[in-house]
């Protein structure tokens, strides 16, 4: 992103909450916050804008956050985007469901802004590390492939013209 800001997609049906959270995050950090108050729109925005992190409410009309999460994680375009669940549901069952669906964090409402920012930053760092490991792995495989190709060529030469004793 040219401005150097990280894109955060907030999917939550509570408009006032979205407005306050957007203002707070954009004021306190290098973030551009995209807001979707409809879960289906949120999925579309995730595909189109490819945010760096998604903040996702659990209880929304029309589609629960867990359904949104399943759709996002089932698609290659959005699979690697970290998702932090936000919810007023402070029961163990909701947290367990979130963990079993591989969310990157579960934050209870009312939101502690310091905790939220820490989780966002942690998710961004983890995402960068994973991306770097993928690049390193690709480079490592290319080097290994080149080495193996040279090794096989040498073996082939020895079979054709064995070294003289």
C-alpha positions in Angstrom: 0.0 0.0 0.0 1.6 3.3 -1.1 0.8 5.2 2.2 2.6 2.6 4.3 -0.6 1.9 6.3 -1.8 -1.6 7.1 -5.3 -2.4 5.8 -7.7 -3.7 8.5 -11.1 -5.0 7.5 -13.7 -4.7 10.3 -16.8 -6.9 9.8 -19.4 -6.1 12.4 -23.1 -5.2 12.3 -22.9 -2.6 15.0 -22.4 0.7 13.1 -21.5 2.8 16.1 -19.0 0.3 17.3 -17.4 0.2 13.8 -17.3 4.0 13.7 -15.6 4.3 17.1 -13.1 1.5 16.5 -12.2 2.8 13.0 -11.5 6.3 14.4 -9.5 4.9 17.3 -7.3 2.6 15.2 -6.7 5.1 12.4 -5.8 7.8 15.0 -3.4 5.6 17.0 -1.7 3.5 14.4 -0.6 3.2 10.9 -3.9 1.7 9.8 -6.5 2.2 7.2 -9.7 0.6 8.5 -12.3 -0.7 6.0 -15.7 -1.3 7.4 -18.4 -3.8 6.4 -21.6 -3.9 8.5 -23.0 -6.8 6.4 -21.1 -10.2 6.5 -21.6 -10.9 2.8 -20.2 -7.5 1.9 -17.3 -8.2 4.2 -16.4 -11.3 2.3 -16.6 -9.4 -1.0 -14.4 -6.6 0.4 -11.8 -9.2 1.7 -11.6 -10.6 -1.8 -11.3 -7.3 -3.5 -9.1 -5.3 -1.1 -7.0 -8.1 0.4 -6.6 -6.6 3.9 -3.7 -7.4 6.1 -5.9 -8.3 9.1 -9.6 -9.0 9.5 -11.5 -8.1 12.7 -14.7 -10.3 12.7 -17.7 -10.2 15.0 -19.3 -13.5 15.8 -23.0 -12.6 16.2 -24.4 -10.8 13.1 -27.7 -11.1 11.3 -27.8 -13.1 8.2 -24.6 -14.9 8.7 -22.6 -15.7 11.8 -19.0 -14.8 12.1 -18.0 -18.5 12.1 -19.7 -19.0 8.7 -17.8 -15.9 7.4 -14.6 -17.4 8.7 -15.2 -20.7 7.0 -15.8 -19.0 3.7 -12.6 -16.9 4.1 -10.4 -19.8 5.1 -11.9 -22.0 2.3 -10.7 -19.6 -0.4 -7.0 -19.4 -1.5 -7.2 -15.6 -2.0 -8.2 -15.0 1.7 -6.8 -18.1 3.4 -3.6 -16.5 4.7 -5.3 -13.3 6.0 -5.1 -13.3 9.9 -8.5 -13.1 11.5 -9.2 -11.8 15.0 -12.6 -12.6 16.4 -14.4 -9.9 18.4 -17.4 -10.8 20.5 -19.5 -9.9 23.4 -19.9 -13.7 23.9 -17.6 -14.3 26.7 -18.3 -18.0 27.1 -15.9 -20.8 26.8 -17.8 -22.4 24.0 -17.4 -19.5 21.6 -13.7 -19.2 22.4 -13.3 -23.0 21.8 -15.1 -22.8 18.5 -12.9 -19.9 17.5 -9.7 -21.7 18.4 -10.8 -24.9 16.7 -11.3 -22.8 13.5 -7.7 -21.5 13.7 -8.5 -17.8 14.3 -5.5 -15.7 15.2 -7.1 -14.3 18.3 -10.3 -13.9 20.3 -11.0 -10.5 21.8 -13.9 -9.8 24.1 -16.1 -6.7 23.9 -15.9 -4.1 25.3 -12.5 -4.1 23.5 -9.4 -3.2 25.3 -7.6 -1.1 22.7 -4.1 -1.9 23.9 -4.8 -5.6 23.7 -6.4 -5.2 20.3 -3.4 -3.2 18.9 -1.0 -5.8 20.3 -3.0 -8.7 18.7 -3.1 -6.8 15.4 0.6 -6.1 15.5 1.3 -9.7 16.5 -0.8 -11.0 13.6 1.0 -8.7 11.1 4.5 -9.9 12.3 3.4 -13.6 12.2 2.1 -13.0 8.6 5.4 -11.4 7.5 7.4 -14.3 9.1 5.2 -16.9 7.3 5.5 -15.0 4.0 9.3 -14.8 4.4 9.6 -18.5 5.2 7.7 -19.3 2.0 10.1 -17.2 0.0 13.1 -18.7 1.8 11.8 -22.2 1.2 11.3 -21.4 -2.5 14.8 -20.1 -2.8 16.2 -23.1 -0.9 14.4 -25.5 -3.2 15.8 -23.7 -6.3 19.3 -24.0 -4.9 18.8 -27.6 -4.0 17.4 -28.4 -7.4 20.4 -26.7 -9.1 22.8 -28.6 -6.9 21.0 -31.9 -7.6 21.1 -31.2 -11.3 24.9 -30.6 -11.2 25.3 -33.7 -9.1 23.4 -35.9 -11.5 25.3 -34.5 -14.4 28.6 -35.4 -12.7 27.3 -38.9 -11.9 26.3 -39.3 -15.6 29.8 -38.3 -16.7 31.4 -40.8 -14.4 29.1 -43.6 -15.8 30.0 -42.7 -19.4 33.7 -42.1 -18.7 34.7 -43.7 -15.4 37.8 -42.1 -13.8 41.1 -43.8 -14.6 42.7 -45.6 -11.7 
